[in-house]
Amino acid sequence: MKILLQTGPREEVQNVEVERGCTLAELASAWQEKLPYPILAARVDNEIADLNWKIDGPCRVELLDLRNPSANLTYQNSLSLIYLKAVQDVLGEGSVEIQNSINKGLYTMIRRKNPVTQAEVDGIDQRMREIVEADLPIVKTEAGYQLEDFQAFFCGLMVPSTRYIQLFELRKYRRGVLLRFSHPKNPNQIPEYLDEVKMYEAFGEATNWGKLMEVSYAEDLNAKVRSGEYRELIQLSEALHEKKVAELADLIKREKKRIILIAGPSSSGKTTFANRLRIQLKVNGLKPIYMGTDDYFVEREDTPLDENGEPNFEDLEAIDIELFNANMNALLAGEEVDLPRFDFMDGHKKFGHRKLKITANQPMIIEGIHALNEELTALIPDCEKFKIYISPLTQLNIDEYNRIPTTDSRMLRRMVRDYNFRGHSAKSTINAWPKVRAGEDKNIFPFSNEADALFNSVHLYEISVLKKYAEPLLQEIGKEEPEYSEAQRMLRLLSFFEVIEDDSMIANNSILREFIGGSVLV
């Protein structure tokens, strides 16, 4: 039987002959040498399939190795199952909760009377390696997946057996355990360890918020939606945001900071947050000025090029750092400055349209991709700077084993905003997302630890609101489209949540309004 086969995202599709009823695992084994990393899943007619899937008719198959995000999620799921089995075998007590992504890994809690010890973590690690070496089958059942005598529900796919999971690292971390693994960018190695202290504290605070609002898992939120209690949940969540913004404004005034730098990944709500901070600073008697870094692009002919020879506006080299620092220092010194305005039509900075002079205690709020990168503000005295990292760090998960990645929450936000305000389809948002993520990995995430404060922009209720807007957009993506598999994954995520149809009570200065519309700040 003939099928169409693609052995990599940039490889040509070819006609190959296979036996009817052969599995994708058998096909992967025959073609593994064509790919540089282990094949973990496949895309069959634009649907992600596990390697146990049998080919029973003509189709198009793309083999997916660790460079592919869907394959990497398959790896994470399988590794998590092995970890859960090992915890059961070694400890024989306590429940495990897979909470969130941090320090380039998954943070897990083993809930029992006493925190897990280093010796116990070492024992779990050793048991995991024994399970991998034994090449035990991972069996799909009606209730989830089974590994010997251990069974658990997972939303995603798994590899056929434990031998596929070779590269991982276990670390005791605070009161829990970090499960670390390779990422699509560098599949051959586990990322360098970096303790993201502020991120850990923010996730811990989010957990406490969830307990305060009695919402930890999807079903907790669904119960509040069904009962109508979500209205109070919206009010509590908005009040917590306002309190945090006010506390930051108080801190900035108390420390007499004049350069307030704000950065965060796509769809974090930076614009709304910056404006709410500006208002709170005004409440404190200050007169803040709001600025962006987009007016400091280098001249179009000096713009660096990416690997495809196209203009790269994301990297720091696209910013006129020398002029930016000179302007900021002159303003801090009380001088009048002729600030540039970048003309995006002709690609050049224009002067003479915006002259500015500030007073001795007047702060400047500056938002931009590189705001936390010390190279951007290298010539500005540190004593003047206050750096804020913003991101929606959700601790709301589907259940104890199935987490909701922060990147999924952000993509839902962006999808809704792109459609509402930029005329883009869900297909175009999904298509652009890998490039967005690559830019964040290079220019934003490495600098989160540089922040003086972290603002968590998530609302516990927001997925139930976004579902109303995002679901029909995702359903428009046809099976013939390359983005279909990702759309189906997102629809699967949304299926676990009840929808909040009436979102009229969400405040008009809410961060969520930046995406669903009705904002007075954007």
C-alpha positions in Angstrom: 0.0 0.0 0.0 1.3 3.5 -0.9 1.4 6.4 1.6 2.9 9.9 1.5 5.7 10.2 4.0 7.5 13.3 5.3 10.6 12.7 7.5 11.0 16.3 8.7 9.3 19.7 8.5 11.6 20.8 5.7 12.0 17.5 3.9 10.1 16.7 0.7 7.1 14.4 0.7 7.7 11.1 -0.9 5.7 8.0 -1.9 6.6 4.9 0.0 5.2 1.4 0.2 4.1 -0.1 3.5 2.2 -3.2 4.7 -1.4 -2.5 5.5 -1.9 -2.6 9.3 1.7 -1.7 10.1 2.1 0.6 13.1 3.6 4.0 13.1 6.3 2.6 15.4 7.3 0.1 12.7 7.4 2.9 10.1 9.4 5.1 12.5 11.9 2.3 13.1 12.5 1.9 9.4 13.0 5.6 8.8 14.7 6.7 12.1 18.1 7.2 10.5 16.6 10.0 8.4 15.9 12.1 11.5 18.5 13.3 14.0 16.5 12.7 17.1 14.2 9.9 18.4 10.7 9.8 16.7 8.0 10.0 19.4 4.8 10.7 17.4 3.5 11.4 14.0 1.1 13.7 12.2 -1.4 11.6 10.1 -3.5 13.7 7.8 -2.9 16.7 10.0 -3.9 14.8 13.2 -1.3 13.9 15.9 -1.2 10.2 16.5 0.8 8.0 18.8 3.2 5.4 17.5 0.8 2.5 18.2 -1.6 3.8 15.5 -2.1 1.4 12.6 -2.0 2.4 9.0 -5.0 0.9 7.4 -5.3 3.0 4.2 -3.7 5.7 2.0 -2.7 8.7 4.1 -0.1 11.4 4.6 2.3 10.8 7.5 4.9 13.2 9.0 7.3 11.7 11.5 7.8 13.9 14.6 11.0 13.9 16.7 11.9 15.8 19.8 12.2 19.1 17.9 8.4 19.1 17.4 6.3 20.6 20.3 3.7 17.8 20.0 6.4 15.1 20.2 7.9 16.9 23.2 4.6 17.0 25.0 4.4 13.2 24.3 7.8 12.9 25.9 6.7 14.9 28.9 3.5 12.9 29.4 5.4 9.6 29.2 8.2 10.8 31.6 5.5 12.0 34.1 3.8 8.6 34.0 7.2 6.8 34.7 7.8 9.3 37.5 4.4 8.6 39.1 5.0 4.9 38.9 8.4 5.2 40.5 7.1 7.4 43.3 4.5 4.6 44.0 7.1 1.9 44.0 9.6 3.8 46.2 7.4 5.6 48.7 4.2 3.6 48.6 2.4 6.6 50.1 1.3 10.1 49.4 -0.3 11.6 46.3 1.6 13.4 43.6 0.5 16.7 42.0 2.2 18.0 38.8 1.8 21.7 39.3 3.6 23.9 36.8 6.6 24.5 34.6 9.6 26.2 36.3 13.4 26.0 36.1 13.0 24.4 32.6 11.1 21.4 34.2 7.9 20.4 35.9 7.5 21.2 39.6 5.8 18.4 41.4 4.6 18.0 45.0 4.4 14.7 46.8 1.7 15.3 49.4 2.3 13.4 52.6 3.1 14.3 56.3 6.8 15.0 55.8 8.5 16.6 52.8 10.4 14.2 50.5 14.1 13.8 51.3 17.2 13.9 49.0 17.7 10.2 49.6 14.1 9.5 48.6 14.5 11.6 45.4 17.6 9.6 44.6 15.7 6.4 45.1 12.9 7.6 42.8 15.5 8.6 40.2 17.1 5.1 40.3 13.7 3.4 40.0 12.8 5.5 37.0 16.0 4.4 35.3 15.2 0.8 36.0 11.8 1.2 34.5 13.3 2.8 31.4 15.9 0.0 31.1 13.1 -2.7 31.4 11.4 -1.3 28.3 7.9 -1.8 29.8 4.9 -1.2 27.6 2.7 1.8 28.2 -0.9 0.7 27.5 -3.8 2.9 26.6 -7.0 2.1 28.4 -10.5 3.5 28.7 -9.4 5.3 31.9 -6.1 6.6 30.7 -2.7 4.9 30.5 -1.3 1.9 32.4 2.3 1.1 33.3 2.4 -2.3 35.0 0.1 -1.9 38.1 -0.1 1.9 37.9 -2.8 3.7 36.0 -3.4 7.4 35.4 -5.5 9.7 33.2 -3.5 11.9 30.8 -5.0 14.2 28.2 -2.1 13.8 25.8 -0.4 11.0 24.0 2.3 8.6 25.2 5.1 6.6 23.6 4.6 2.9 23.2 7.1 1.8 25.9 9.5 3.2 28.5 12.7 2.8 26.4 11.8 5.9 24.5 12.4 8.1 27.6 16.2 8.3 28.0 17.1 11.8 28.9 15.8 13.3 32.2 16.9 14.7 35.5 15.3 14.7 39.0 16.1 17.4 41.5 14.8 18.0 45.0 13.5 21.6 45.0 12.1 23.4 48.0 9.3 21.2 49.4 8.9 19.3 46.1 10.7 17.6 43.2 11.7 19.0 39.8 11.3 16.7 36.8 13.6 18.1 34.1 14.0 17.1 30.4 15.3 18.3 27.1 13.4 20.9 25.1 12.8 21.2 21.3 15.5 23.8 20.8 18.3 21.5 22.1 16.9 17.9 22.1 20.2 16.3 23.0 20.7 18.0 26.4 18.9 19.1 29.5 18.9 22.9 29.8 21.3 24.6 32.2 19.7 24.8 35.6 18.7 28.3 36.7 16.7 28.8 39.9 13.8 31.1 39.0 13.1 32.3 42.5 10.6 35.0 41.7 8.7 32.6 39.4 8.5 30.0 42.2 7.2 32.7 44.6 4.6 33.9 42.0 3.3 30.3 41.4 3.2 29.8 45.2 1.1 33.0 45.5 -1.2 31.8 42.7 -1.7 28.6 44.6 -2.7 30.5 47.6 -5.1 32.7 45.5 -6.7 29.5 44.3 -7.2 28.2 47.8 -8.7 31.6 48.8 -11.1 31.4 45.9 -11.6 27.6 46.3 -10.5 26.9 42.7 -7.6 24.6 42.1 -8.8 22.4 39.3 -11.1 22.7 36.2 -14.1 21.1 38.0 -13.8 23.6 40.9 -14.2 26.4 38.3 -17.0 24.6 36.5 -18.9 24.2 39.7 -18.8 28.0 40.3 -19.9 28.6 36.7 -22.9 26.3 37.1 -23.9 27.8 40.5 -23.4 31.4 39.4 -20.6 31.9 42.1 -18.3 32.9 39.3 -19.5 36.4 39.7 -17.8 36.8 43.1 -14.8 34.9 41.7 -14.4 37.7 39.0 -14.7 40.4 41.7 -12.1 38.7 43.9 -9.7 38.2 41.1 -10.0 41.8 39.9 -9.5 43.0 43.5 -6.4 41.0 43.9 -4.9 42.5 40.7 -5.8 46.0 41.9 -4.2 45.4 45.3 -1.0 44.1 43.7 -0.7 47.0 41.3 -1.3 49.5 44.2 1.4 47.7 46.3 3.9 48.1 43.4 3.1 51.8 43.0 3.7 52.3 46.7 7.0 50.5 46.5 8.1 52.5 43.5 7.3 55.8 45.3 8.9 54.7 48.5 12.2 53.7 46.7 12.0 56.9 44.6 12.5 55.0 41.3 12.2 57.0 38.1 12.8 54.5 35.3 10.1 51.7 35.5 10.8 49.0 33.0 8.1 46.5 32.1 8.6 43.3 30.0 6.8 40.0 29.5 5.9 37.4 26.9 3.2 37.9 24.3 -0.4 38.4 25.6 0.6 39.0 29.2 -1.5 42.2 29.4 1.5 44.6 29.5 -0.4 47.6 28.1 -3.3 47.3 30.5 -0.9 46.7 33.4 1.3 49.7 32.5 -1.7 52.0 32.4 -3.1 50.7 35.7 0.3 51.2 37.3 0.4 54.8 35.8 -3.0 55.5 37.5 -1.9 54.1 40.8 1.3 56.2 40.7 -0.9 59.3 40.1 -2.9 58.3 43.2 0.4 58.5 45.0 0.8 62.1 43.9 3.3 61.4 41.0 3.0 62.3 37.4 4.3 59.4 35.4 5.0 59.4 31.7 4.3 56.3 29.6 6.7 55.4 26.8 7.5 52.5 24.6 10.8 51.5 23.0 9.4 51.1 19.4 10.4 54.7 18.6 14.0 53.7 19.1 14.3 51.3 16.3 17.5 51.7 14.2 17.1 53.1 10.7 15.5 50.5 8.4 18.7 50.0 6.4 20.5 49.2 9.6 18.0 46.6 10.8 19.6 43.2 11.4 18.5 40.2 9.3 17.3 36.8 10.6 18.5 33.4 9.4 16.1 33.7 6.4 17.4 37.1 5.3 14.3 39.0 6.5 14.4 42.1 8.8 14.6 41.1 12.4 12.8 43.6 14.6 12.8 41.3 17.7 16.5 41.3 18.6 18.2 43.9 20.8 20.3 44.9 17.8 17.2 46.4 16.2 17.2 49.1 18.9 19.3 52.3 18.9 20.6 51.6 22.4 23.0 54.6 22.4 20.3 57.1 21.6 17.9 55.5 24.1 20.4 55.7 27.0 21.4 59.3 26.1 17.8 60.5 26.0 16.9 58.8 29.3 19.9 60.1 31.1 19.3 63.6 29.8 15.7 63.5 31.0 16.8 62.3 34.4 19.3 65.2 34.5 16.4 67.6 34.0 17.2 68.5 30.4 14.7 69.1 27.6 15.0 66.2 25.1 13.8 66.0 21.5 12.4 62.5 21.5 12.2 60.5 18.3 9.1 59.2 16.6 9.7 56.2 14.4 7.9 56.4 11.1 7.0 52.8 10.2 6.1 53.7 6.7 9.6 54.9 5.6 11.6 53.2 8.4 13.3 56.2 9.9 13.2 58.2 13.1 11.7 61.7 13.0 12.5 64.6 15.3 11.0 67.9 16.2 7.6 66.5 17.1 7.9 65.6 20.8 10.1 67.6 23.1 10.0 66.6 26.8 11.3 67.8 30.1 10.5 66.1 33.4 10.7 67.1 37.0 13.0 65.8 39.7 10.5 63.2 41.0 8.6 62.4 37.8 8.8 58.6 36.9 8.9 57.2 33.3 7.1 53.9 32.6 8.9 52.1 29.7 7.4 49.0 28.2 9.3 46.9 25.7 10.5 43.4 24.7 14.0 44.1 26.0 13.1 46.2 29.1 14.7 43.7 31.5 17.8 43.2 29.5 20.6 45.1 31.2 22.2 45.8 27.8 19.3 48.1 26.9 19.8 50.4 29.9 23.5 49.7 30.6 24.4 53.4 30.8 21.5 54.4 33.1 22.3 54.2 36.9 20.9 51.1 38.6 19.5 53.2 41.5 17.0 54.8 39.1 15.6 51.6 37.7 12.8 49.3 38.8 12.1 46.3 36.6 8.8 44.4 36.4 8.2 41.1 34.7 4.6 40.3 33.8 3.1 37.0 32.8 -0.1 35.0 33.3 1.1 32.2 35.6 -1.9 30.0 36.0 -2.0 27.4 38.8 -5.4 26.2 37.6 -4.9 22.7 36.2 -7.3 20.1 34.7 -6.5 17.7 37.6 -3.6 16.6 39.7 -1.6 15.1 36.7 -2.7 17.3 33.8 -1.5 20.9 34.0 -2.4 23.8 31.8 0.8 25.3 30.3 1.1 29.1 30.6 1.9 29.3 26.9 -1.6 27.8 26.1 -3.3 30.5 28.2 -1.4 33.1 26.4 -2.1 31.7 23.0 -5.8 31.7 23.7 -5.6 35.3 24.8 -3.7 36.2 21.6 -6.0 34.3 19.4 -9.0 36.2 20.7 -7.3 39.5 20.5 -5.9 38.9 17.0 -9.4 38.2 15.7 -11.1 41.0 17.6 -8.6 43.8 16.8 -6.2 42.7 14.1 -8.5 40.8 11.7 -6.4 37.6 12.0 -7.9 34.1 12.0 -7.1 31.4 14.6 -5.2 29.7 11.9 -2.8 32.6 11.4 -2.3 32.9 15.2 -1.4 29.2 15.5 0.9 29.5 12.4 2.8 32.5 13.9 3.0 31.1 17.4 6.3 29.1 17.0 8.1 32.2 15.8 6.6 34.2 18.7 7.8 31.5 21.2 11.3 31.5 19.7 11.6 35.2 20.2 10.4 34.9 23.8 12.9 32.2 24.5 15.7 34.4 23.2 14.7 37.9 24.3 12.3 37.6 27.3 12.5 34.5 29.4 16.2 34.5 30.0 15.8 37.9 31.8 12.9 37.2 34.1 15.2 36.8 37.0 16.5 40.3 36.5 13.1 41.7 37.6 12.7 43.5 40.9 9.0 42.4 41.0 6.8 39.9 39.2 3.2 40.6 38.4 1.0 37.6 37.7 -1.6 38.8 35.2 -3.7 35.6 35.2 -7.4 35.5 36.2 -8.5 32.1 37.5 -11.8 32.4 35.6 -10.4 33.5 32.3 -10.4 30.2 30.3 -14.2 30.0 30.8 -14.6 33.4 29.4 -12.1 33.0 26.5 -13.8 29.7 25.5 -16.8 31.6 24.3 -14.6 33.6 21.9 -11.9 31.0 21.0 -13.9 27.9 20.4 -15.7 28.9 17.3 -12.5 30.3 15.8 -10.7 27.0 16.4 -13.6 25.0 14.9 -13.2 26.9 11.6 -9.9 25.3 11.0 -10.5 22.4 8.6 -8.8 19.0 8.7 -6.9 19.8 5.5 -5.1 22.7 7.2 -1.6 22.1 8.8 -2.8 24.0 11.9 -5.7 21.5 12.4 -3.8 19.3 14.9 -3.0 22.2 17.2 -6.5 23.5 16.9 -7.8 20.1 18.0 -5.4 20.1 21.0 -6.7 23.5 22.1 -10.3 22.4 21.6 -9.5 19.4 23.8 -8.3 21.7 26.5 -11.3 23.9 26.3 -13.6 20.9 26.5 -12.8 20.5 30.2 -14.3 23.9 31.0 -17.8 25.3 31.3 -18.3 28.5 29.4 -19.1 31.9 31.0 -21.6 33.3 28.6 -22.2 36.6 30.4 -18.9 38.5 30.9 -20.5 41.9 31.2 -19.5 42.3 34.8 -15.8 42.1 34.0 -14.4 45.6 34.8 -13.6 47.8 31.9 -10.0 48.2 33.1 -9.5 44.5 33.5 -6.5 42.9 31.8 -8.8 40.5 30.2 -10.6 43.4 28.4 -7.4 43.9 26.4 -8.3 40.6 24.6 -12.0 40.3 24.6 -12.7 44.0 24.1 -14.4 46.8 26.1 -11.2 48.1 27.7 -10.9 51.8 28.7 -7.1 51.5 28.9 -6.2 50.0 25.5 
